[in-house]
Amino acid sequence: MAEQDRQSSAEAPPGSSTPATVAQPPPLPAARASRKTRVGQVVSDGMNKTIVVQTVTRVPHPRFGKIVKQKRKFYAHDEENKAKTGDTVRIMETRPLSKLKRWRLVEVLGK
């Protein structure tokens, strides 16, 4: 028994009761999923740093199959007040910025 204690203490550095371990690097952060983007027209720019973008999605009617347009409005953050009413813009999903804003302006595609 005394021989085993001497052997295990010979493997470990002096002053520690466990064998030496190699430090592991911290784990890499998880890759973020791609965020949703939409293209639409600015219908309002009256608020400071906020625009209202209307998108149109064409989908078939569930029962009749006719293609119908679904219109939806998004409040988007426009930091530099670049977009004006009537512009075509691309917006991207982001963290909640206010009660209604969950999107931000990526680029102005056309005037």
Residue frames relative to the residue before (quaternion, step in Angstrom):
aa qw qx qy qz dx dy dz
M 1.0000 0.0000 0.0000 0.0000 0.00 0.00 0.00
A 0.6574 0.5054 -0.3107 0.4646 3.56 0.95 -0.85
E 0.6276 0.5328 -0.3443 0.4513 3.59 1.07 -0.66
Q 0.6352 0.5246 -0.3319 0.4595 3.60 1.01 -0.76
D 0.6402 0.5213 -0.3274 0.4595 3.58 0.98 -0.80
R 0.6600 0.5022 -0.3099 0.4650 3.57 0.99 -0.84
Q 0.6564 0.5097 -0.3205 0.4545 3.61 0.99 -0.78
S 0.6819 0.4713 -0.3028 0.4704 3.58 0.89 -0.87
S 0.6565 0.4882 -0.3260 0.4737 3.60 1.03 -0.65
A 0.6085 0.5429 -0.3625 0.4511 3.59 1.17 -0.46
E 0.6510 0.5167 -0.3171 0.4568 3.61 1.12 -0.63
A 0.7087 0.4266 -0.2511 0.5026 3.57 1.01 -0.78
P 0.5383 -0.6047 0.4626 0.3614 3.59 -1.10 0.58
P 0.6058 -0.5764 0.3868 0.3888 3.59 -1.08 0.59
G 0.7834 0.3324 -0.2558 0.4586 3.55 -1.05 0.81
S 0.7193 0.3523 -0.2704 0.5342 3.62 1.20 -0.02
S 0.3972 -0.7382 0.4998 0.2179 3.53 -1.07 0.73
T 0.7183 0.3723 -0.2521 0.5309 3.63 1.24 -0.20
P 0.5955 -0.5610 0.4159 0.3971 3.59 -1.15 0.41
A 0.5914 -0.5861 0.4206 0.3604 3.56 -1.19 0.60
T 0.1414 -0.7799 0.6055 0.0717 3.60 -1.01 0.85
V 0.4674 -0.6577 0.5158 0.2880 3.54 -1.19 0.61
A 0.4596 -0.6839 0.4896 0.2854 3.59 -0.87 0.95
Q 0.3029 -0.7530 0.5624 0.1580 3.57 -0.89 1.00
P 0.4655 -0.6569 0.4974 0.3231 3.63 -0.97 0.74
P 0.5894 -0.5724 0.4082 0.3978 3.61 -1.09 0.50
P 0.5649 -0.6113 0.4158 0.3665 3.61 -1.05 0.64
L 0.5317 -0.6258 0.4659 0.3294 3.55 -1.13 0.67
P 0.5281 -0.6241 0.4499 0.3594 3.61 -1.04 0.65
A 0.5616 -0.6088 0.4395 0.3476 3.54 -1.11 0.69
A 0.5064 -0.6445 0.4761 0.3186 3.56 -1.00 0.80
R 0.4078 -0.7210 0.5065 0.2392 3.56 -0.87 0.98
A 0.4916 -0.6569 0.4847 0.3030 3.55 -0.99 0.83
S 0.5644 -0.5903 0.4384 0.3752 3.56 -1.13 0.58
R 0.3951 -0.7371 0.5060 0.2109 3.53 -1.00 0.88
K 0.5625 -0.6069 0.4446 0.3431 3.54 -1.16 0.63
T 0.0884 -0.7670 0.6321 0.0663 3.56 -1.13 0.67
R 0.1093 -0.7735 0.6224 0.0485 3.53 -1.21 0.63
V 0.2178 -0.7302 0.6294 0.1526 3.55 -1.24 0.54
G 0.1826 0.7915 -0.5626 0.1538 3.56 -0.83 0.98
Q 0.5274 -0.6171 0.4836 0.3273 3.52 -1.36 -0.10
V 0.4552 -0.6636 0.5224 0.2820 3.53 -1.09 0.80
V 0.1414 -0.8034 0.5747 0.0651 3.57 -0.73 1.06
S 0.7948 0.0632 -0.0553 0.6010 3.60 1.25 -0.29
D 0.0070 -0.7832 0.6217 0.0016 3.56 -1.07 0.81
G 0.3215 0.8020 -0.4551 0.2152 3.58 1.21 0.46
M 0.6586 0.4947 -0.3127 0.4730 3.60 1.17 -0.43
N 0.5329 -0.6220 0.4674 0.3328 3.56 -1.19 0.54
K 0.8580 0.0060 -0.0661 0.5093 3.58 -0.79 1.15
T 0.6749 0.4226 -0.3046 0.5226 3.59 1.17 0.51
I 0.0631 -0.7695 0.6343 0.0398 3.54 -1.07 0.80
V 0.2930 -0.7044 0.6091 0.2168 3.54 -1.28 0.40
V 0.1085 -0.8067 0.5809 0.0042 3.55 -0.65 1.19
Q 0.1832 -0.7714 0.6015 0.0982 3.56 -0.91 0.97
T 0.1337 -0.7849 0.6025 0.0556 3.55 -0.83 1.05
V 0.2137 -0.7543 0.6089 0.1209 3.55 -1.18 0.62
T 0.0658 -0.7835 0.6179 -0.0015 3.55 -0.77 1.11
R 0.2318 -0.7704 0.5798 0.1285 3.58 -0.85 0.96
V 0.0823 0.7952 -0.5906 0.1097 3.57 -0.61 1.18
P 0.5014 -0.6363 0.4753 0.3432 3.60 -1.11 0.51
H 0.5256 -0.6096 0.4870 0.3389 3.57 -1.11 0.71
P 0.5455 -0.6672 0.3862 0.3288 3.61 -0.83 0.92
R 0.7612 0.3611 -0.2152 0.4938 3.61 0.96 -0.74
F 0.8078 0.3379 -0.1502 0.4592 3.57 0.77 -1.02
G 0.4468 -0.7396 0.4192 0.2787 3.58 1.23 -0.27
K 0.4887 0.6529 -0.4461 0.3686 3.60 1.22 -0.11
I 0.4602 -0.6659 0.5106 0.2901 3.58 -1.03 0.79
V 0.0215 -0.7939 0.6072 -0.0227 3.56 -0.74 1.09
K 0.4238 -0.6914 0.5273 0.2537 3.56 -1.20 0.57
Q 0.1434 -0.7530 0.6360 0.0891 3.54 -0.98 0.90
K 0.1359 -0.7956 0.5877 0.0556 3.57 -0.67 1.10
R 0.0074 0.7940 -0.6063 0.0442 3.53 -0.98 0.89
K 0.2716 -0.7597 0.5704 0.1539 3.58 -1.03 0.80
F 0.1047 -0.7705 0.6276 0.0386 3.54 -1.09 0.86
Y 0.3027 -0.6994 0.6130 0.2086 3.55 -1.07 0.76
A 0.0356 -0.8222 0.5670 -0.0348 3.58 -0.70 1.08
H 0.4580 -0.6773 0.5140 0.2596 3.54 -1.18 0.71
D 0.0506 -0.7780 0.6258 -0.0219 3.56 -0.82 1.10
E 0.2823 -0.8285 0.4592 0.1519 3.57 0.17 1.33
E 0.7971 0.3097 -0.1488 0.4966 3.60 0.88 -0.90
N 0.4111 -0.7269 0.4536 0.3110 3.62 1.28 0.18
K 0.2348 0.8107 -0.5008 0.1920 3.59 0.99 0.89
A 0.7145 0.4670 -0.2657 0.4482 3.59 0.90 -0.90
K 0.1515 -0.7744 0.6110 0.0634 3.53 -1.06 0.85
T 0.6810 -0.4828 0.3507 0.4245 3.57 -1.25 0.39
G 0.7685 0.3231 -0.2663 0.4838 3.56 -0.90 0.99
D 0.5510 0.6118 -0.4008 0.4018 3.62 1.19 -0.30
T 0.3385 -0.6775 0.6069 0.2410 3.55 -1.25 0.53
V 0.0196 -0.8286 0.5560 -0.0627 3.57 -0.67 1.14
R 0.3057 -0.6864 0.6181 0.2310 3.52 -1.38 0.28
I 0.0834 -0.7913 0.6052 0.0246 3.58 -0.89 0.99
M 0.2217 -0.7749 0.5835 0.0998 3.56 -1.21 0.57
E 0.5435 -0.6207 0.4665 0.3189 3.54 -1.10 0.77
T 0.0384 0.7941 -0.6051 0.0418 3.59 -1.05 0.74
R 0.6930 -0.4290 0.3390 0.4699 3.57 -1.26 -0.07
P 0.6222 -0.5401 0.3819 0.4186 3.61 -1.12 0.39
L 0.2016 -0.7958 0.5654 0.0801 3.55 -0.81 1.08
S 0.7720 -0.0425 0.0207 0.6338 3.58 1.23 -0.46
K 0.7798 -0.3191 0.2272 0.4883 3.56 -1.26 -0.25
L 0.8104 0.2507 -0.1093 0.5181 3.60 0.95 -0.85
K 0.6739 0.5282 -0.3065 0.4159 3.63 1.08 -0.58
R 0.0982 0.7755 -0.6160 0.0970 3.54 -0.77 1.15
W 0.6700 0.4383 -0.2771 0.5312 3.59 1.30 0.28
R 0.1379 -0.7754 0.6070 0.1062 3.57 -1.24 0.43
L 0.5536 -0.6150 0.4568 0.3266 3.53 -1.20 0.65
V 0.2331 -0.7618 0.5897 0.1325 3.57 -0.93 0.95
E 0.7793 -0.2040 0.1683 0.5681 3.57 0.80 -1.02
V 0.3979 -0.6540 0.5810 0.2765 3.51 -1.30 0.43
L 0.2785 -0.8045 0.5083 0.1297 3.58 -0.53 1.20
G 0.8103 -0.0938 0.0915 0.5712 3.59 0.96 -0.75
K 0.4542 -0.6827 0.5062 0.2673 3.52 -1.22 0.57
